[in-house]
Amino acid sequence: MEQSLRDKLDGLDTIVGVLMGGLAVQLHPIPGPVPVVQVSIEGREELPIYVTCSDSQILCLCYLWNDSEVLAERRTELLETLLDLNPSVPLSSFGRVGERYVLFGALALNARPADIAEDIAALSDNALDALEALSEFLQ
């Protein structure tokens, strides 16, 4: 993990664990040209949060489902529902990366580990809520 990202995430696993009511949290660096850390939360391993940073921001992202999982006849209704829900999802926004729908949050580059942890905890909760609320649109 690149040093600057490592510094930003120092103690993150402990802070997220406390915010999540004592759940175990693990950080896994992902090898590659861009520093990325996968955050796995006990009981939510199927919805890991990915954290990376650029020169201007920290991005936290959770993959929700693939485009192929959306019922074709309800795609427009799903997209309208995502737009309608977006303002009511605290600290998160819906989007797409390639063929995958995501929920993401962005923070200032100087955010403290506690701020990043709050975003990750909210993003994880929001991802569970989104899957439940939007399951009728998925195969």
KASUL-V498152 format. One line per field, one symbol per residue. ss: DSSP state (2 for helix, 1 for strand, 0 for the rest). phi: phi as a letter, one per 30 degrees, with the letter a starting at -180 (. if undefined). A space follows every 50 residues. Layout:
# KASUL-V498152
ss=???
phi=???
This chain:
# KASUL-V498152
ss=00222222000222222220000011111100000111111000222011 11100011111111112221022222222222222200000011111001 111111110000222222222222222222222222210
phi=.eeddeddceieedddeddcijddbbcbdcdldcdbbcccceibedbdcc bbbcdbacccbbdcadeddddedceddddddddddedccdibbdabbicc dbbbbbbdecddeddddddddddddddddddddcddccd
